């Protein structure tokens, strides 16, 4: 799991993909792509297209548990947007 600094680093992502390693990176909500006018253009728009019920019914989202040195854990949510929503 990496923050948005690495999420916008094509060399870093390319190296992980070439190595066949699964990865999760954050993207800035303002990141965008060229796409047809009626398609999603930003991570925020893509995320809004995904189904979410609740933490007990996460729909298209996958929980990611982050464990800290002090022993506490926090759960975040991720979705695979590599092929679009």
Gaussian input, Z-matrix of N, CA and C with variables (Angstrom, degrees):
# hf/3-21g

backbone

0 1
 N
 C     1     B1
 C     2     B2     1     A1
 N     3     B3     2     A2     1     D1
 C     4     B4     3     A3     2     D2
 C     5     B5     4     A4     3     D3
 N     6     B6     5     A5     4     D4
 C     7     B7     6     A6     5     D5
 C     8     B8     7     A7     6     D6
 N     9     B9     8     A8     7     D7
 C    10    B10     9     A9     8     D8
 C    11    B11    10    A10     9     D9
 N    12    B12    11    A11    10    D10
 C    13    B13    12    A12    11    D11
 C    14    B14    13    A13    12    D12
 N    15    B15    14    A14    13    D13
 C    16    B16    15    A15    14    D14
 C    17    B17    16    A16    15    D15
 N    18    B18    17    A17    16    D16
 C    19    B19    18    A18    17    D17
 C    20    B20    19    A19    18    D18
 N    21    B21    20    A20    19    D19
 C    22    B22    21    A21    20    D20
 C    23    B23    22    A22    21    D21
 N    24    B24    23    A23    22    D22
 C    25    B25    24    A24    23    D23
 C    26    B26    25    A25    24    D24
 N    27    B27    26    A26    25    D25
 C    28    B28    27    A27    26    D26
 C    29    B29    28    A28    27    D27
 N    30    B30    29    A29    28    D28
 C    31    B31    30    A30    29    D29
 C    32    B32    31    A31    30    D30
 N    33    B33    32    A32    31    D31
 C    34    B34    33    A33    32    D32
 C    35    B35    34    A34    33    D33
 N    36    B36    35    A35    34    D34
 C    37    B37    36    A36    35    D35
 C    38    B38    37    A37    36    D36
 N    39    B39    38    A38    37    D37
 C    40    B40    39    A39    38    D38
 C    41    B41    40    A40    39    D39
 N    42    B42    41    A41    40    D40
 C    43    B43    42    A42    41    D41
 C    44    B44    43    A43    42    D42
 N    45    B45    44    A44    43    D43
 C    46    B46    45    A45    44    D44
 C    47    B47    46    A46    45    D45
 N    48    B48    47    A47    46    D46
 C    49    B49    48    A48    47    D47
 C    50    B50    49    A49    48    D48
 N    51    B51    50    A50    49    D49
 C    52    B52    51    A51    50    D50
 C    53    B53    52    A52    51    D51
 N    54    B54    53    A53    52    D52
 C    55    B55    54    A54    53    D53
 C    56    B56    55    A55    54    D54
 N    57    B57    56    A56    55    D55
 C    58    B58    57    A57    56    D56
 C    59    B59    58    A58    57    D57
 N    60    B60    59    A59    58    D58
 C    61    B61    60    A60    59    D59
 C    62    B62    61    A61    60    D60
 N    63    B63    62    A62    61    D61
 C    64    B64    63    A63    62    D62
 C    65    B65    64    A64    63    D63
 N    66    B66    65    A65    64    D64
 C    67    B67    66    A66    65    D65
 C    68    B68    67    A67    66    D66
 N    69    B69    68    A68    67    D67
 C    70    B70    69    A69    68    D68
 C    71    B71    70    A70    69    D69
 N    72    B72    71    A71    70    D70
 C    73    B73    72    A72    71    D71
 C    74    B74    73    A73    72    D72
 N    75    B75    74    A74    73    D73
 C    76    B76    75    A75    74    D74
 C    77    B77    76    A76    75    D75
 N    78    B78    77    A77    76    D76
 C    79    B79    78    A78    77    D77
 C    80    B80    79    A79    78    D78
 N    81    B81    80    A80    79    D79
 C    82    B82    81    A81    80    D80
 C    83    B83    82    A82    81    D81
 N    84    B84    83    A83    82    D82
 C    85    B85    84    A84    83    D83
 C    86    B86    85    A85    84    D84
 N    87    B87    86    A86    85    D85
 C    88    B88    87    A87    86    D86
 C    89    B89    88    A88    87    D87
 N    90    B90    89    A89    88    D88
 C    91    B91    90    A90    89    D89
 C    92    B92    91    A91    90    D90
 N    93    B93    92    A92    91    D91
 C    94    B94    93    A93    92    D92
 C    95    B95    94    A94    93    D93
 N    96    B96    95    A95    94    D94
 C    97    B97    96    A96    95    D95
 C    98    B98    97    A97    96    D96
 N    99    B99    98    A98    97    D97
 C   100   B100    99    A99    98    D98
 C   101   B101   100   A100    99    D99
 N   102   B102   101   A101   100   D100
 C   103   B103   102   A102   101   D101
 C   104   B104   103   A103   102   D102
 N   105   B105   104   A104   103   D103
 C   106   B106   105   A105   104   D104
 C   107   B107   106   A106   105   D105
 N   108   B108   107   A107   106   D106
 C   109   B109   108   A108   107   D107
 C   110   B110   109   A109   108   D108
 N   111   B111   110   A110   109   D109
 C   112   B112   111   A111   110   D110
 C   113   B113   112   A112   111   D111
 N   114   B114   113   A113   112   D112
 C   115   B115   114   A114   113   D113
 C   116   B116   115   A115   114   D114
 N   117   B117   116   A116   115   D115
 C   118   B118   117   A117   116   D116
 C   119   B119   118   A118   117   D117
 N   120   B120   119   A119   118   D118
 C   121   B121   120   A120   119   D119
 C   122   B122   121   A121   120   D120
 N   123   B123   122   A122   121   D121
 C   124   B124   123   A123   122   D122
 C   125   B125   124   A124   123   D123
 N   126   B126   125   A125   124   D124
 C   127   B127   126   A126   125   D125
 C   128   B128   127   A127   126   D126
 N   129   B129   128   A128   127   D127
 C   130   B130   129   A129   128   D128
 C   131   B131   130   A130   129   D129
 N   132   B132   131   A131   130   D130
 C   133   B133   132   A132   131   D131
 C   134   B134   133   A133   132   D132
 N   135   B135   134   A134   133   D133
 C   136   B136   135   A135   134   D134
 C   137   B137   136   A136   135   D135
 N   138   B138   137   A137   136   D136
 C   139   B139   138   A138   137   D137
 C   140   B140   139   A139   138   D138
 N   141   B141   140   A140   139   D139
 C   142   B142   141   A141   140   D140
 C   143   B143   142   A142   141   D141
 N   144   B144   143   A143   142   D142
 C   145   B145   144   A144   143   D143
 C   146   B146   145   A145   144   D144
 N   147   B147   146   A146   145   D145
 C   148   B148   147   A147   146   D146
 C   149   B149   148   A148   147   D147
 N   150   B150   149   A149   148   D148
 C   151   B151   150   A150   149   D149
 C   152   B152   151   A151   150   D150
 N   153   B153   152   A152   151   D151
 C   154   B154   153   A153   152   D152
 C   155   B155   154   A154   153   D153
 N   156   B156   155   A155   154   D154
 C   157   B157   156   A156   155   D155
 C   158   B158   157   A157   156   D156
 N   159   B159   158   A158   157   D157
 C   160   B160   159   A159   158   D158
 C   161   B161   160   A160   159   D159
 N   162   B162   161   A161   160   D160
 C   163   B163   162   A162   161   D161
 C   164   B164   163   A163   162   D162
 N   165   B165   164   A164   163   D163
 C   166   B166   165   A165   164   D164
 C   167   B167   166   A166   165   D165
 N   168   B168   167   A167   166   D166
 C   169   B169   168   A168   167   D167
 C   170   B170   169   A169   168   D168
 N   171   B171   170   A170   169   D169
 C   172   B172   171   A171   170   D170
 C   173   B173   172   A172   171   D171
 N   174   B174   173   A173   172   D172
 C   175   B175   174   A174   173   D173
 C   176   B176   175   A175   174   D174
 N   177   B177   176   A176   175   D175
 C   178   B178   177   A177   176   D176
 C   179   B179   178   A178   177   D177
 N   180   B180   179   A179   178   D178
 C   181   B181   180   A180   179   D179
 C   182   B182   181   A181   180   D180
 N   183   B183   182   A182   181   D181
 C   184   B184   183   A183   182   D182
 C   185   B185   184   A184   183   D183
 N   186   B186   185   A185   184   D184
 C   187   B187   186   A186   185   D185
 C   188   B188   187   A187   186   D186
 N   189   B189   188   A188   187   D187
 C   190   B190   189   A189   188   D188
 C   191   B191   190   A190   189   D189
 N   192   B192   191   A191   190   D190
 C   193   B193   192   A192   191   D191
 C   194   B194   193   A193   192   D192
 N   195   B195   194   A194   193   D193
 C   196   B196   195   A195   194   D194
 C   197   B197   196   A196   195   D195
 N   198   B198   197   A197   196   D196
 C   199   B199   198   A198   197   D197
 C   200   B200   199   A199   198   D198
 N   201   B201   200   A200   199   D199
 C   202   B202   201   A201   200   D200
 C   203   B203   202   A202   201   D201
 N   204   B204   203   A203   202   D202
 C   205   B205   204   A204   203   D203
 C   206   B206   205   A205   204   D204
 N   207   B207   206   A206   205   D205
 C   208   B208   207   A207   206   D206
 C   209   B209   208   A208   207   D207
 N   210   B210   209   A209   208   D208
 C   211   B211   210   A210   209   D209
 C   212   B212   211   A211   210   D210
 N   213   B213   212   A212   211   D211
 C   214   B214   213   A213   212   D212
 C   215   B215   214   A214   213   D213
 N   216   B216   215   A215   214   D214
 C   217   B217   216   A216   215   D215
 C   218   B218   217   A217   216   D216
 N   219   B219   218   A218   217   D217
 C   220   B220   219   A219   218   D218
 C   221   B221   220   A220   219   D219
 N   222   B222   221   A221   220   D220
 C   223   B223   222   A222   221   D221
 C   224   B224   223   A223   222   D222
 N   225   B225   224   A224   223   D223
 C   226   B226   225   A225   224   D224
 C   227   B227   226   A226   225   D225
 N   228   B228   227   A227   226   D226
 C   229   B229   228   A228   227   D227
 C   230   B230   229   A229   228   D228
 N   231   B231   230   A230   229   D229
 C   232   B232   231   A231   230   D230
 C   233   B233   232   A232   231   D231
 N   234   B234   233   A233   232   D232
 C   235   B235   234   A234   233   D233
 C   236   B236   235   A235   234   D234
 N   237   B237   236   A236   235   D235
 C   238   B238   237   A237   236   D236
 C   239   B239   238   A238   237   D237
 N   240   B240   239   A239   238   D238
 C   241   B241   240   A240   239   D239
 C   242   B242   241   A241   240   D240
 N   243   B243   242   A242   241   D241
 C   244   B244   243   A243   242   D242
 C   245   B245   244   A244   243   D243
 N   246   B246   245   A245   244   D244
 C   247   B247   246   A246   245   D245
 C   248   B248   247   A247   246   D246
 N   249   B249   248   A248   247   D247
 C   250   B250   249   A249   248   D248
 C   251   B251   250   A250   249   D249
 N   252   B252   251   A251   250   D250
 C   253   B253   252   A252   251   D251
 C   254   B254   253   A253   252   D252

   B1=1.4384
   B2=1.5319
   B3=1.3159
   B4=1.4570
   B5=1.5271
   B6=1.3220
   B7=1.4617
   B8=1.5305
   B9=1.3301
   B10=1.4626
   B11=1.5223
   B12=1.3416
   B13=1.4674
   B14=1.5282
   B15=1.3252
   B16=1.4604
   B17=1.5302
   B18=1.3262
   B19=1.4570
   B20=1.5149
   B21=1.3184
   B22=1.4612
   B23=1.5266
   B24=1.3348
   B25=1.4507
   B26=1.5287
   B27=1.3325
   B28=1.4643
   B29=1.5269
   B30=1.3205
   B31=1.4657
   B32=1.5268
   B33=1.3276
   B34=1.4609
   B35=1.5287
   B36=1.3312
   B37=1.4660
   B38=1.5254
   B39=1.3280
   B40=1.4604
   B41=1.5174
   B42=1.3310
   B43=1.4645
   B44=1.5268
   B45=1.3264
   B46=1.4628
   B47=1.5239
   B48=1.3246
   B49=1.4699
   B50=1.5287
   B51=1.3255
   B52=1.4637
   B53=1.5276
   B54=1.3275
   B55=1.4630
   B56=1.5250
   B57=1.3329
   B58=1.4631
   B59=1.5126
   B60=1.3301
   B61=1.4589
   B62=1.5294
   B63=1.3159
   B64=1.4713
   B65=1.5258
   B66=1.3109
   B67=1.4606
   B68=1.5181
   B69=1.3160
   B70=1.4594
   B71=1.5136
   B72=1.3285
   B73=1.4563
   B74=1.5175
   B75=1.2956
   B76=1.4620
   B77=1.5234
   B78=1.3143
   B79=1.4598
   B80=1.5176
   B81=1.3124
   B82=1.4559
   B83=1.5258
   B84=1.3361
   B85=1.4675
   B86=1.5230
   B87=1.3226
   B88=1.4622
   B89=1.5287
   B90=1.3514
   B91=1.4644
   B92=1.5226
   B93=1.2990
   B94=1.4570
   B95=1.5134
   B96=1.3248
   B97=1.4554
   B98=1.5170
   B99=1.3297
   B100=1.4590
   B101=1.5166
   B102=1.3100
   B103=1.4633
   B104=1.5236
   B105=1.3387
   B106=1.4664
   B107=1.5315
   B108=1.3101
   B109=1.4686
   B110=1.5238
   B111=1.3359
   B112=1.4591
   B113=1.5265
   B114=1.3350
   B115=1.4618
   B116=1.5261
   B117=1.3317
   B118=1.4661
   B119=1.5213
   B120=1.3209
   B121=1.4593
   B122=1.5222
   B123=1.3219
   B124=1.4613
   B125=1.5256
   B126=1.3374
   B127=1.4621
   B128=1.5283
   B129=1.3142
   B130=1.4673
   B131=1.5306
   B132=1.3261
   B133=1.4654
   B134=1.5259
   B135=1.3307
   B136=1.4627
   B137=1.5227
   B138=1.3171
   B139=1.4611
   B140=1.5240
   B141=1.3278
   B142=1.4662
   B143=1.5277
   B144=1.3371
   B145=1.4640
   B146=1.5328
   B147=1.3284
   B148=1.4604
   B149=1.5212
   B150=1.3287
   B151=1.4623
   B152=1.5299
   B153=1.3301
   B154=1.4566
   B155=1.5141
   B156=1.3349
   B157=1.4595
   B158=1.5184
   B159=1.3248
   B160=1.4599
   B161=1.5276
   B162=1.3286
   B163=1.4624
   B164=1.5387
   B165=1.3314
   B166=1.4668
   B167=1.5257
   B168=1.3199
   B169=1.4701
   B170=1.5252
   B171=1.3654
   B172=1.4605
   B173=1.5238
   B174=1.3092
   B175=1.4585
   B176=1.5144
   B177=1.3336
   B178=1.4628
   B179=1.5319
   B180=1.3024
   B181=1.4643
   B182=1.5208
   B183=1.3396
   B184=1.4644
   B185=1.5237
   B186=1.3464
   B187=1.4591
   B188=1.5260
   B189=1.3166
   B190=1.4649
   B191=1.5144
   B192=1.3138
   B193=1.4572
   B194=1.5216
   B195=1.3116
   B196=1.4627
   B197=1.5151
   B198=1.3269
   B199=1.4547
   B200=1.5338
   B201=1.3155
   B202=1.4505
   B203=1.5238
   B204=1.3318
   B205=1.4636
   B206=1.5167
   B207=1.3337
   B208=1.4622
   B209=1.5218
   B210=1.3478
   B211=1.4605
   B212=1.5151
   B213=1.3283
   B214=1.4643
   B215=1.5271
   B216=1.3123
   B217=1.4603
   B218=1.5212
   B219=1.3154
   B220=1.4587
   B221=1.5219
   B222=1.3233
   B223=1.4499
   B224=1.5180
   B225=1.3193
   B226=1.4521
   B227=1.5178
   B228=1.3074
   B229=1.4554
   B230=1.5093
   B231=1.3294
   B232=1.4572
   B233=1.5235
   B234=1.3215
   B235=1.4575
   B236=1.5272
   B237=1.3119
   B238=1.4610
   B239=1.5196
   B240=1.3306
   B241=1.4506
   B242=1.5277
   B243=1.3365
   B244=1.4628
   B245=1.5175
   B246=1.3167
   B247=1.4734
   B248=1.5182
   B249=1.3246
   B250=1.4521
   B251=1.5138
   B252=1.3385
   B253=1.4644
   B254=1.5050
   A1=106.89
   A2=116.13
   A3=120.43
   A4=110.19
   A5=115.71
   A6=120.62
   A7=110.82
   A8=116.42
   A9=120.70
   A10=113.43
   A11=118.44
   A12=119.27
   A13=109.15
   A14=116.99
   A15=121.28
   A16=111.10
   A17=117.09
   A18=121.11
   A19=113.02
   A20=116.91
   A21=120.68
   A22=111.32
   A23=116.20
   A24=121.92
   A25=108.37
   A26=116.62
   A27=121.34
   A28=112.25
   A29=117.57
   A30=120.69
   A31=110.55
   A32=116.39
   A33=121.87
   A34=110.44
   A35=116.69
   A36=120.14
   A37=111.54
   A38=116.48
   A39=120.29
   A40=112.16
   A41=117.02
   A42=121.02
   A43=110.88
   A44=117.36
   A45=120.35
   A46=110.85
   A47=116.52
   A48=120.59
   A49=110.70
   A50=117.31
   A51=121.53
   A52=111.02
   A53=116.33
   A54=121.08
   A55=112.03
   A56=117.24
   A57=120.77
   A58=113.69
   A59=116.34
   A60=120.76
   A61=110.72
   A62=117.64
   A63=118.68
   A64=108.99
   A65=116.73
   A66=119.16
   A67=110.29
   A68=114.41
   A69=123.26
   A70=106.09
   A71=117.23
   A72=121.48
   A73=109.45
   A74=115.60
   A75=121.04
   A76=108.83
   A77=115.74
   A78=122.03
   A79=108.30
   A80=116.58
   A81=119.93
   A82=108.31
   A83=118.36
   A84=119.90
   A85=113.02
   A86=116.88
   A87=120.33
   A88=112.87
   A89=118.03
   A90=119.73
   A91=108.42
   A92=116.65
   A93=118.47
   A94=111.81
   A95=114.80
   A96=121.81
   A97=108.64
   A98=116.54
   A99=121.05
   A100=107.26
   A101=116.83
   A102=121.79
   A103=107.81
   A104=116.82
   A105=119.02
   A106=110.71
   A107=116.23
   A108=121.38
   A109=112.78
   A110=118.51
   A111=120.50
   A112=112.97
   A113=118.79
   A114=123.09
   A115=110.02
   A116=115.84
   A117=119.67
   A118=109.38
   A119=115.92
   A120=121.17
   A121=113.77
   A122=117.93
   A123=121.09
   A124=109.75
   A125=117.46
   A126=119.61
   A127=112.26
   A128=116.59
   A129=119.63
   A130=110.72
   A131=117.63
   A132=120.40
   A133=110.70
   A134=117.04
   A135=121.03
   A136=110.57
   A137=117.14
   A138=120.87
   A139=111.39
   A140=116.56
   A141=119.92
   A142=112.69
   A143=116.98
   A144=121.60
   A145=112.32
   A146=117.08
   A147=121.37
   A148=111.72
   A149=115.24
   A150=121.16
   A151=110.12
   A152=116.91
   A153=124.60
   A154=108.21
   A155=115.96
   A156=120.03
   A157=109.94
   A158=115.52
   A159=123.35
   A160=107.35
   A161=118.46
   A162=118.22
   A163=112.67
   A164=117.04
   A165=120.54
   A166=112.66
   A167=117.48
   A168=123.67
   A169=107.70
   A170=116.72
   A171=119.77
   A172=115.97
   A173=118.14
   A174=119.64
   A175=112.33
   A176=116.54
   A177=122.57
   A178=113.48
   A179=117.45
   A180=121.97
   A181=111.02
   A182=115.67
   A183=122.69
   A184=108.74
   A185=117.44
   A186=118.08
   A187=111.23
   A188=115.77
   A189=122.84
   A190=107.15
   A191=116.22
   A192=120.80
   A193=108.53
   A194=115.64
   A195=121.65
   A196=108.13
   A197=115.33
   A198=121.25
   A199=109.21
   A200=115.93
   A201=122.14
   A202=110.62
   A203=115.69
   A204=120.71
   A205=113.33
   A206=116.04
   A207=118.21
   A208=112.75
   A209=116.65
   A210=120.86
   A211=115.12
   A212=118.50
   A213=117.46
   A214=110.11
   A215=115.72
   A216=122.57
   A217=109.79
   A218=115.58
   A219=122.32
   A220=107.56
   A221=116.11
   A222=120.70
   A223=109.87
   A224=115.51
   A225=122.49
   A226=107.32
   A227=116.56
   A228=120.41
   A229=109.42
   A230=116.91
   A231=122.16
   A232=109.80
   A233=114.30
   A234=120.76
   A235=107.78
   A236=116.43
   A237=121.03
   A238=107.63
   A239=115.83
   A240=121.30
   A241=111.41
   A242=117.13
   A243=119.82
   A244=112.27
   A245=118.14
   A246=121.17
   A247=112.11
   A248=117.04
   A249=121.51
   A250=110.09
   A251=116.93
   A252=120.30
   A253=111.72
   D1=134.47
   D2=-178.44
   D3=-138.20
   D4=155.04
   D5=-179.44
   D6=-78.36
   D7=-178.28
   D8=-173.68
   D9=-68.71
   D10=-18.92
   D11=174.85
   D12=-60.55
   D13=-45.53
   D14=178.94
   D15=-78.02
   D16=-28.36
   D17=179.76
   D18=-66.35
   D19=-16.92
   D20=178.21
   D21=-112.19
   D22=22.26
   D23=-179.93
   D24=-111.88
   D25=98.63
   D26=-175.61
   D27=-61.48
   D28=-33.79
   D29=179.05
   D30=-64.80
   D31=-45.09
   D32=178.83
   D33=-61.52
   D34=-50.52
   D35=-179.90
   D36=-62.60
   D37=-40.08
   D38=179.04
   D39=-62.09
   D40=-40.77
   D41=179.07
   D42=-64.27
   D43=-41.45
   D44=177.74
   D45=-64.44
   D46=-43.96
   D47=-179.93
   D48=-64.41
   D49=-43.36
   D50=179.11
   D51=-61.50
   D52=-36.94
   D53=179.22
   D54=-76.81
   D55=-7.21
   D56=-179.69
   D57=72.84
   D58=23.91
   D59=-179.01
   D60=-93.41
   D61=131.97
   D62=173.41
   D63=-70.69
   D64=147.53
   D65=-178.94
   D66=-152.23
   D67=159.17
   D68=175.57
   D69=-129.32
   D70=126.51
   D71=175.93
   D72=-129.37
   D73=147.23
   D74=175.69
   D75=-81.54
   D76=150.36
   D77=174.28
   D78=-125.24
   D79=144.77
   D80=174.03
   D81=-66.77
   D82=139.98
   D83=178.70
   D84=-56.69
   D85=-24.95
   D86=-178.50
   D87=-85.19
   D88=-5.71
   D89=177.03
   D90=-61.19
   D91=142.25
   D92=-178.65
   D93=-145.47
   D94=170.84
   D95=178.61
   D96=-135.66
   D97=160.38
   D98=171.72
   D99=-77.89
   D100=131.51
   D101=-179.16
   D102=-159.45
   D103=163.52
   D104=175.36
   D105=-55.76
   D106=153.59
   D107=-174.33
   D108=-55.57
   D109=-34.65
   D110=-176.91
   D111=-89.73
   D112=4.45
   D113=178.73
   D114=-94.85
   D115=168.14
   D116=175.57
   D117=-75.32
   D118=148.61
   D119=-177.29
   D120=-123.31
   D121=-19.53
   D122=-177.41
   D123=-128.92
   D124=160.97
   D125=175.48
   D126=-57.83
   D127=-36.75
   D128=179.63
   D129=-63.11
   D130=-44.97
   D131=178.09
   D132=-62.77
   D133=-41.84
   D134=179.20
   D135=-62.69
   D136=-42.87
   D137=-179.29
   D138=-63.27
   D139=-36.16
   D140=179.71
   D141=-67.50
   D142=-19.24
   D143=178.19
   D144=-80.32
   D145=-14.59
   D146=-175.13
   D147=-87.86
   D148=149.90
   D149=-179.14
   D150=-79.09
   D151=134.13
   D152=175.13
   D153=-140.11
   D154=127.77
   D155=176.18
   D156=-103.50
   D157=-61.13
   D158=-178.73
   D159=-170.70
   D160=176.56
   D161=175.93
   D162=-58.78
   D163=-28.35
   D164=177.22
   D165=-82.83
   D166=-17.98
   D167=178.64
   D168=-136.50
   D169=73.52
   D170=-171.38
   D171=-75.54
   D172=-3.01
   D173=177.08
   D174=62.07
   D175=-118.73
   D176=-176.58
   D177=-85.31
   D178=4.65
   D179=-175.05
   D180=-102.41
   D181=150.04
   D182=179.23
   D183=-117.52
   D184=130.00
   D185=178.54
   D186=-72.04
   D187=140.34
   D188=174.34
   D189=-122.52
   D190=117.76
   D191=-179.27
   D192=-96.01
   D193=123.44
   D194=177.72
   D195=-104.84
   D196=123.89
   D197=179.91
   D198=-103.55
   D199=130.59
   D200=-177.68
   D201=-100.44
   D202=160.37
   D203=-179.21
   D204=-56.53
   D205=-33.60
   D206=-178.48
   D207=-78.84
   D208=1.54
   D209=175.28
   D210=98.35
   D211=-15.37
   D212=-179.09
   D213=-79.42
   D214=159.23
   D215=-179.17
   D216=-125.68
   D217=149.10
   D218=173.38
   D219=-131.56
   D220=140.86
   D221=178.23
   D222=-104.91
   D223=127.95
   D224=172.63
   D225=-115.53
   D226=176.68
   D227=-176.37
   D228=-128.77
   D229=139.70
   D230=-178.38
   D231=-133.14
   D232=154.78
   D233=176.16
   D234=-137.07
   D235=147.36
   D236=177.76
   D237=-84.19
   D238=107.35
   D239=-179.21
   D240=-105.71
   D241=12.58
   D242=-175.96
   D243=-64.04
   D244=-29.55
   D245=178.77
   D246=-108.30
   D247=13.70
   D248=-177.05
   D249=86.81
   D250=167.08
   D251=-178.03
   D252=-71.83

